[in-house]
């Protein structure tokens, strides 16, 4: 059976005046229809760049330097811009982390939703209004007939993010990429938005790529997870398998930093050091300067991402046998 999305050996570089920097270094993964995948890592790991690469929105001087992105059998990174535009926002939608950056503050919610429908669908304006109202109802917006005439500033943060989700649903996409969709929201609203995305994936049979730094959220929403560090995948597999028995020391560090896992009153664990700058990626395993179990081989040889158990767990670490 053909995958909904297949990313093969993807490489993204940024061409700067002093040379090229590699932001994504040969990553591969697949996603099936209705499947939910989490991409986890600290800031600078390459999570968002991966999301933007899938929809071919890498800003210059960045560019896809190698690999393939296959969506419903089409190679997206080879498509002309006009054909890509018919897929982006139509078959693939993206939800960004700040709804106030996504929504136009001087246009009503209805105007923005209707314009989106008319840009992608061959329907009348009255049909576009009906579609907009239907999607607002799907994301549990109360009184959608009233909300459609309001401006973004008249809605709460959680309501705005629901509206952004509704806009992403307007064209009935096969895949939604959600880039830190709850960062600016309080914990209660975060849980509501995540429950909403889960409900929509199950009812609409949409694929979901959830980009986040929070393994706790991923453990509740996704079926598969890939953990990224400095542009590479360091661990991947079934979410529950990775969360319950993390193999890579970086994954273990991320899990130990989640509030609620440690005893109440204890200090949160902090992985020593920081994510390396793209200009200063260490030789060998890029995580070795921060790793508590590294040995001499880690500073000289790049570990391969290989299977470590019968559950298709992939780990890139010399110390994991």
N, C-alpha and C positions, 0 to 999 in steps of 0.2 A: 504494500500500500504506500502511495506517495505521501510524504510529509507535507504539512501545511507550509512550514518554513524549514529551510535547511541552510545553515551557515557553514561554509567549508573553508578552513585555513584563512580566515579573514585577517587582513593586515591593514591598519590605517596609519598613515604618516603625516607629519606636518613639516612642510618645506619652509625652513626659516633661513635668514641670511647667513647664518654660521653653519648650516647643514640640516640634515633631516632627522626628526625625532620620531620614534616609533611609539604611538599611543596604544595600538592594539597589535598584539604580536602572535598571529597565527591561531586564532581561536576557532573552534568548531562546536556546533550543537544543533539539535533538531527540536521541532515543536509540531505536534499533531493537532488536528481540529479538536477544539474544546479542551485542550490541555493547558495547564498553568505552570509556567516556569519562572523561578526567581533568579535574579542576577544580583549577587551580594558582594559588598566590599566597601572599604573606606573611600573617602573623597580622593580622586586621582587614580582609582583602580582601573578606570576605563569603562565603567558601566554605562554611563550616559552616551559616551562616544559610540558604543556598540549599538544602542538604540537609534541614534541619529544615522549611523551607517546603514542600518536596515532600511530606513525610508529615504536614503540618499540625500540627507540634509547636512552633510559635513561642510562646515564653512571653510572657505579658503583662509589660510594656506593648507588646510587639511585635505586629504584625499584618500580614497581607497586604493592602496598600492598593490594588493594581491588578494586572491581568494574569490569565492563565489557566494552570492546571497540568492537562494532560489525560493521563490514564493509562488505557491500553486503551479510549480513547474517552470515559471518564468525567471530568468536571471536578471534581477533588479539592477545590479550595478552595471549592466550593459545597455539598459533601456535609455532611449532618448528622453529628454526632460518632459516633453508633452505627454508621452505614454506613462512616464513615472507619475506625473501629476494626476492621471486618471486612477492610479492605484493609491497614492498617498491621500489620506483623508477620505478615501472611498472604501477600498478593501482593507486598508491598514489605517487605523486611527492612533493618535498619540495623546496621552494625557500628561500635562506638565505639572510641576510641583507647586507653582504659584498661580492660582486662578485669576488673580488681578493682572498678571502679565499676559494671560491667555485671552481674557475678555476685554473688549473695547469699552472703555468707561463712558464714551459719549453716544453709544448706540444702545437701544433697549435690547433685552435678552431675546425678544421675539425677532427683531430685525437681524441679529447675528445668526440666529438659528435658521431663519427663512432663507437668508442669503446663502448659507452653507448648503441647504437642500437644493436650491435652484442652481447652484454651481455644479452639483454632481448628478442630479436627477432630472429627467425630462418630465416635470410635473407643473401644474398651474400653481399660482400663488396660494389659492385657498387650500389646495391639497398639501402644499408645503406647511401651511399653518397647522393643519390637522396632524401632520407627521411630527412637527415640533411639540404640540400638546401631548401627543401619545408618548413621546420619549421622556418628557417631563414627568408624566405619570409613572412611567417605568422606573424612574429613579426616586420615586416617592416624594416628589415636590408637592406640598399642599397648595391647593387653589392655583393650579397651573394657568388657568384663564386670566388670573390677576398677575401672576409673576411674569408672564410673557410680555407685559407692557411696562415692566419695571427696568431700572438701570442696575448694573452690577453693584454699585455702592449701597443700594437699598436692601441688599441681601447679606446675610451673615456669611462668615468664611466657609462653614460647612455647606450652606445652601449654594454658594458660588461653585464649590467643588462638585456638587451634585449636578449643577447646570453644565459644567465642563464635561462631566461624564455623559450627560444627555446629548451634548453636541457631538461627542465622539461616537455615539450610537446612531446618529441621524441616518447614516448610509448603510446600516446593518453590516458593519465590517466583519471580516473573518478573523481579524487579529487586532487586539488593542495592546499598545505598549504604554505602560503606566510608569512614568519616571518620578520616583519619590512623590506619589500623589497625595500624601498626607503630612508632609513635613511641616507645613505652616499651621496645622490644626491641633486642637487639644486632643487628649487621649480618647475621650468618649466619642468625639466626632471621627477620629481616625478609625476606630473600630467599626463605626457605622458605614464609612466609605468602603472599608475592606470587605465587610459583609455584603455590601451592595455589589461590588465587583465580582465576588464569588457567586452570588445569586444570578447575576447577569450571564456569567460564563456558563453556568449550568443550564439556564433556561434558554439562552440564545445559541449555545454551542460555539462560543467564540474562544479563540486561543488568547491567552494572556501572558505577556512578559512583564513581570513586576520588578522594577529596578529599585533597589533600596539598600540601606546600610544595616537594616535591622533583621537579623536572622529570626527573631521572635515572631515578627509579622509574617515572614516567609513560611515559617513552620505551620502557621494556621491556614494559609491561603493556597500555597503551591504544591504541586505533585513532584516536580523536579527542581533542583537548584544547581547553579554553578557559582562557585566562589572565585572572584577575580582579585588578582594582586599585580600591580604594576603592568597592566595590559595583557596578562596571561591568566588562563584558568589554572588554579592550583588544586581544586577539588570539584567534583561533580557527581551527581547521582540522585537517587530517590530522596526527596526532602527528609522524610522521617528517618531514613537510614543515616543521612549525613548529620542531622541534628542529634540523634540519640547516640551515635558512635563516630564523632568526627576524627578523621585520620590525620589531616594536615595540621601542623602546629598553629598556622594562621587561623584556620576555622575554629580550632579549640579556643584561641584567644578571643575571637569575636563572640563565641557563645558564652564565655566566662564574663564578658562585659555586659551581658543583658541583665538589667535589674529583675529580681524575682528568682533567679537561678541560685544566687548566693544567699546565705542566711541573713535575716533582717539585722541591720545595724553594722554589717561588715562593709568594708571599703570595696567599691567596684574595682574589678581587675582592669588594668590598663596595659595594652601591649606596649612594650618599651619602644622608644623611637618614633619615627614618622614614616609615612609612605614616601619613597624616594621621588625626587624630581625627575622628569623625563630626561633631563640633561645629565643625570647622575645615577642611572640604573646600575646597580652593582654587578660585577661579574659573577658567573655561576648562578646559583639560586638567588633571585632578587630579594627574597625575604631573609636571607641568612644573617644580615647585620642585626636583625631584631629577634632572631630565633634563639630559644633557650636550649635547643638540643642539636644545634648545627655542629658539624665537624669539618675537617679541612677540605673534603671533597665538595662541600656545599659552596665554597668560595671560588671554585675553579670550574666545575661542570654544571651545566644547566640540566636540571632533572626533567626527564620525559614524563608526560602525562600518560600513565599506563593504568590498566585495570588491576585493582588490588583485592577484589573478592568476587563472588559469584553474582552479586547484585548490580553488576555494571558500574561499580564505584570506580571512578577514575581519580588518581591522586598523583601530583607532581612533587615528590619528596624523596630524597636519597635515604632518609632515616626511617621511612615507613616500609616495612617488609611485607 
